[in-house]
Amino acid sequence: MSATIQRGTARTGTASAGRGTRGRGQRSTGASLALHATLIAASAVAVFPVLWIVFISFGPDSAWQQPGQVVHHLGLDNYRFVLLHSSFPSWMLNSVIVAGATMLVGVFIAASAGYAISRMRFPGHRQLMWVFLVTQMFPVAVLIVPLYNLMARLDLLDSYLGLVLVYCTIAVPFCAWMLKGYFDTIPREIDEAGRVDGLTPFGTFWRLILPLARPGLAVTAFYSFLTAWGEVAYSSQFMKTHYTLAAGLPTYASSIRANWGAMTAGSVLIAIPAAVVFLLVQRHLVTGLTAGGTKG
Amino acid sequence: MTTATVERAERPGRPARSKEPRRGLLTTIARAWDRHWYAWAMVAPVVIVIGVLVLYPLGYGVYLSFTNATAQNVATNIGPVHIPASYHFVGLHNYWQIVSGKDGDFYPRLEWTVIWTVACVAITYSLGLAMAMLLNRPMRFRLLYRLALILPWAVPAFVGVFAWRLMFNAQYGVFNDLINVVGLPSQDWLGTPFAQKVAVIIVNVWCGVPFMMVAILGGLQAVPTELYEAAEMDGASPLQRFTHVTVPGLRPVTSTVILLSTVWTFNMFPIIYLLLGSNTSGDTDILVTFAYEKAFVGISDYAGAASYGIVILLILVAFSTFYRSRIKTEQS
């Protein structure tokens, strides 16, 4: 419903502009108002839940029951509790280690494959793209049971290495897919220039294309970091003592006396660094995600 | 740099090894190797990783799905004592239980999964399209709106889910207060199955719109402005411009994002699992969360969960194959 209404107002905006002067993008005041009102409303819906936990987190630990009281009792108690009197810092460390390692392994392994698939036609090329696509369709349920049993047999449950290996099943195909999309956007003439200068294909890739693809690499790396950072299903089963953030945070809510104050403070601490970097790189993110698909 | 030298050093050895002719047809393989070994060497690390970490466990999962393995009869080590596995092969029994509906869970779960996926994708896409069209014009505070609208994607999903869980609380949650202002009655959002279903859809839409919006915005910016100008010259109404210029121009992006988000939503685990926690009758479980609970809650039914996993995967592969081939025929 709302979609059609909004679309209606939006289109009227351009229409009235077109009818008056020829200047595109000029709107009547009314259309401008409607446009900004809709966008403000939508932004409010998008931002509110996040602001809400930020707000609650500054109150006392029962703040979520009396939001009205928060303004009178502003304080950092929840943060103090989370950072000094709970295992939150060690969860964070675990998450950083696991997500960081996953990111490095994913990008390093996937980069050359992404390049080969982008530039070379070889038997297995299509099948490989298909495998990358299908692995992204894997439901959690399909690999978690066999991986759990295999990791148990190898004694890798509750270890960093085990979780990193598990995350590689998600990160490697994803990175290869993303990077292939980025390499496609780099002109082939550069490869030819490299070859004329006597570089091997790998040399071309390593010396010319990788430096050019640095923004793409950064975004892919970051996105695979975030995926591991926020992953819930594997980490809450595989890590019994070395909780990661996603596995640890729910324990605040599920213990006998739920500590929502700690939970909100923890959420804010997790979300802020992720959100800041995300907002900085978001422009480059979607190009890679969709490029891989359309040119498959 | 180290990687480069290592890989370069390794490579000359490889073609020599397998170039050894093994008779007849193999010469063609050798020739293919000569021409393609470079590409193959470059994809080798990924192929190895996928083979070991994805295909091998997948094969093992398929094997488990043909057995009656549970937590009680798989091989375990209790201290130094090793208890060997005692499960056995049961053929297609697990699949038959699922497909014939004998386990009593598959079809209700499938039905809700499909409703959930269709509802989420449709709402997310329409809202994403609307937001993208609003943003795709010069105006003041554009960047600010864009950043605000992307925020739900930027925070980790589980953080967003907890924020909503707090807001949905029946007694103290702020969501009821907000909808009371608009004139809607309070609900026990996380209590009754129907309200839970609405709640998980709301949260998923909230999380999913930003991706749609950014993707579609990219697509909109790729539609040449000349087309709009030409349409305007020909006297096309705004609606006509939308259906005849925007919609066809967006088609490649649309088909990709719909495929991606269908798959993601179908497999969406954290939202349902974390929003409702243990506070659910099972009615809100989609296939994925159902299989997960089968595997890890109570007596772990590994075989049952594995067969559910395979069935879900088959559904998704069938869907996307069908979808992509339809897109291809539509385009040609």
Boltz contact constraints between the chains, C-beta under 6 A:
constraints:
  - contact:
      token1: [A, 3]
      token2: [B, 126]
      max_distance: 6.0
  - contact:
      token1: [A, 3]
      token2: [B, 127]
      max_distance: 6.0
  - contact:
      token1: [A, 3]
      token2: [B, 130]
      max_distance: 6.0
  - contact:
      token1: [A, 6]
      token2: [B, 130]
      max_distance: 6.0
  - contact:
      token1: [A, 7]
      token2: [B, 130]
      max_distance: 6.0
  - contact:
      token1: [A, 10]
      token2: [B, 133]
      max_distance: 6.0
  - contact:
      token1: [A, 10]
      token2: [B, 134]
      max_distance: 6.0
  - contact:
      token1: [A, 11]
      token2: [B, 238]
      max_distance: 6.0
  - contact:
      token1: [A, 15]
      token2: [B, 238]
      max_distance: 6.0
  - contact:
      token1: [A, 18]
      token2: [B, 232]
      max_distance: 6.0
  - contact:
      token1: [A, 25]
      token2: [B, 137]
      max_distance: 6.0
  - contact:
      token1: [A, 25]
      token2: [B, 138]
      max_distance: 6.0
  - contact:
      token1: [A, 39]
      token2: [B, 134]
      max_distance: 6.0
  - contact:
      token1: [A, 39]
      token2: [B, 145]
      max_distance: 6.0
  - contact:
      token1: [A, 43]
      token2: [B, 145]
      max_distance: 6.0
  - contact:
      token1: [A, 43]
      token2: [B, 148]
      max_distance: 6.0
  - contact:
      token1: [A, 43]
      token2: [B, 149]
      max_distance: 6.0
  - contact:
      token1: [A, 46]
      token2: [B, 148]
      max_distance: 6.0
  - contact:
      token1: [A, 46]
      token2: [B, 149]
      max_distance: 6.0
  - contact:
      token1: [A, 46]
      token2: [B, 151]
      max_distance: 6.0
  - contact:
      token1: [A, 46]
      token2: [B, 152]
      max_distance: 6.0
  - contact:
      token1: [A, 47]
      token2: [B, 148]
      max_distance: 6.0
  - contact:
      token1: [A, 47]
      token2: [B, 151]
      max_distance: 6.0
  - contact:
      token1: [A, 49]
      token2: [B, 163]
      max_distance: 6.0
  - contact:
      token1: [A, 49]
      token2: [B, 164]
      max_distance: 6.0
  - contact:
      token1: [A, 50]
      token2: [B, 151]
      max_distance: 6.0
  - contact:
      token1: [A, 50]
      token2: [B, 155]
      max_distance: 6.0
  - contact:
      token1: [A, 53]
      token2: [B, 163]
      max_distance: 6.0
  - contact:
      token1: [A, 64]
      token2: [B, 166]
      max_distance: 6.0
  - contact:
      token1: [A, 65]
      token2: [B, 172]
      max_distance: 6.0
  - contact:
      token1: [A, 109]
      token2: [B, 45]
      max_distance: 6.0
  - contact:
      token1: [A, 109]
      token2: [B, 46]
      max_distance: 6.0
  - contact:
      token1: [A, 109]
      token2: [B, 49]
      max_distance: 6.0
  - contact:
      token1: [A, 110]
      token2: [B, 46]
      max_distance: 6.0
  - contact:
      token1: [A, 112]
      token2: [B, 42]
      max_distance: 6.0
  - contact:
      token1: [A, 113]
      token2: [B, 43]
      max_distance: 6.0
  - contact:
      token1: [A, 113]
      token2: [B, 46]
      max_distance: 6.0
  - contact:
      token1: [A, 116]
      token2: [B, 39]
      max_distance: 6.0
  - contact:
      token1: [A, 116]
      token2: [B, 42]
      max_distance: 6.0
  - contact:
      token1: [A, 116]
      token2: [B, 43]
      max_distance: 6.0
  - contact:
      token1: [A, 120]
      token2: [B, 39]
      max_distance: 6.0
  - contact:
      token1: [A, 122]
      token2: [B, 36]
      max_distance: 6.0
  - contact:
      token1: [A, 122]
      token2: [B, 39]
      max_distance: 6.0
  - contact:
      token1: [A, 135]
      token2: [B, 54]
      max_distance: 6.0
  - contact:
      token1: [A, 137]
      token2: [B, 263]
      max_distance: 6.0
  - contact:
      token1: [A, 137]
      token2: [B, 316]
      max_distance: 6.0
  - contact:
      token1: [A, 139]
      token2: [B, 267]
      max_distance: 6.0
  - contact:
      token1: [A, 139]
      token2: [B, 288]
      max_distance: 6.0
  - contact:
      token1: [A, 139]
      token2: [B, 309]
      max_distance: 6.0
  - contact:
      token1: [A, 139]
      token2: [B, 312]
      max_distance: 6.0
  - contact:
      token1: [A, 140]
      token2: [B, 269]
      max_distance: 6.0
  - contact:
      token1: [A, 140]
      token2: [B, 288]
      max_distance: 6.0
  - contact:
      token1: [A, 141]
      token2: [B, 288]
      max_distance: 6.0
  - contact:
      token1: [A, 141]
      token2: [B, 291]
      max_distance: 6.0
  - contact:
      token1: [A, 141]
      token2: [B, 292]
      max_distance: 6.0
  - contact:
      token1: [A, 141]
      token2: [B, 305]
      max_distance: 6.0
  - contact:
      token1: [A, 141]
      token2: [B, 308]
      max_distance: 6.0
  - contact:
      token1: [A, 141]
      token2: [B, 309]
      max_distance: 6.0
  - contact:
      token1: [A, 142]
      token2: [B, 309]
      max_distance: 6.0
  - contact:
      token1: [A, 142]
      token2: [B, 313]
      max_distance: 6.0
  - contact:
      token1: [A, 143]
      token2: [B, 57]
      max_distance: 6.0
  - contact:
      token1: [A, 145]
      token2: [B, 295]
      max_distance: 6.0
  - contact:
      token1: [A, 145]
      token2: [B, 302]
      max_distance: 6.0
  - contact:
      token1: [A, 145]
      token2: [B, 305]
      max_distance: 6.0
  - contact:
      token1: [A, 145]
      token2: [B, 306]
      max_distance: 6.0
  - contact:
      token1: [A, 146]
      token2: [B, 57]
      max_distance: 6.0
  - contact:
      token1: [A, 146]
      token2: [B, 60]
      max_distance: 6.0
  - contact:
      token1: [A, 146]
      token2: [B, 61]
      max_distance: 6.0
  - contact:
      token1: [A, 147]
      token2: [B, 57]
      max_distance: 6.0
  - contact:
      token1: [A, 168]
      token2: [B, 53]
      max_distance: 6.0
  - contact:
      token1: [A, 169]
      token2: [B, 53]
      max_distance: 6.0
  - contact:
      token1: [A, 169]
      token2: [B, 54]
      max_distance: 6.0
  - contact:
      token1: [A, 172]
      token2: [B, 49]
      max_distance: 6.0
  - contact:
      token1: [A, 176]
      token2: [B, 46]
      max_distance: 6.0
  - contact:
      token1: [A, 201]
      token2: [B, 38]
      max_distance: 6.0
  - contact:
      token1: [A, 206]
      token2: [B, 4]
      max_distance: 6.0
  - contact:
      token1: [A, 230]
      token2: [B, 156]
      max_distance: 6.0
  - contact:
      token1: [A, 230]
      token2: [B, 157]
      max_distance: 6.0
  - contact:
      token1: [A, 230]
      token2: [B, 158]
      max_distance: 6.0
  - contact:
      token1: [A, 232]
      token2: [B, 158]
      max_distance: 6.0
  - contact:
      token1: [A, 232]
      token2: [B, 270]
      max_distance: 6.0
  - contact:
      token1: [A, 233]
      token2: [B, 269]
      max_distance: 6.0
  - contact:
      token1: [A, 237]
      token2: [B, 296]
      max_distance: 6.0
  - contact:
      token1: [A, 246]
      token2: [B, 158]
      max_distance: 6.0
  - contact:
      token1: [A, 267]
      token2: [B, 159]
      max_distance: 6.0
  - contact:
      token1: [A, 267]
      token2: [B, 162]
      max_distance: 6.0
  - contact:
      token1: [A, 270]
      token2: [B, 159]
      max_distance: 6.0
  - contact:
      token1: [A, 271]
      token2: [B, 155]
      max_distance: 6.0
  - contact:
      token1: [A, 271]
      token2: [B, 159]
      max_distance: 6.0
  - contact:
      token1: [A, 274]
      token2: [B, 156]
      max_distance: 6.0
  - contact:
      token1: [A, 275]
      token2: [B, 154]
      max_distance: 6.0
  - contact:
      token1: [A, 275]
      token2: [B, 155]
      max_distance: 6.0
  - contact:
      token1: [A, 278]
      token2: [B, 154]
      max_distance: 6.0
  - contact:
      token1: [A, 279]
      token2: [B, 147]
      max_distance: 6.0
  - contact:
      token1: [A, 279]
      token2: [B, 154]
      max_distance: 6.0
  - contact:
      token1: [A, 282]
      token2: [B, 150]
      max_distance: 6.0
  - contact:
      token1: [A, 286]
      token2: [B, 214]
      max_distance: 6.0
  - contact:
      token1: [A, 286]
      token2: [B, 215]
      max_distance: 6.0
  - contact:
      token1: [A, 286]
      token2: [B, 218]
      max_distance: 6.0
  - contact:
      token1: [A, 290]
      token2: [B, 215]
      max_distance: 6.0
  - contact:
      token1: [A, 290]
      token2: [B, 253]
      max_distance: 6.0
  - contact:
      token1: [A, 290]
      token2: [B, 256]
      max_distance: 6.0
  - contact:
      token1: [A, 293]
      token2: [B, 256]
      max_distance: 6.0
  - contact:
      token1: [A, 294]
      token2: [B, 252]
      max_distance: 6.0
  - contact:
      token1: [A, 294]
      token2: [B, 256]
      max_distance: 6.0
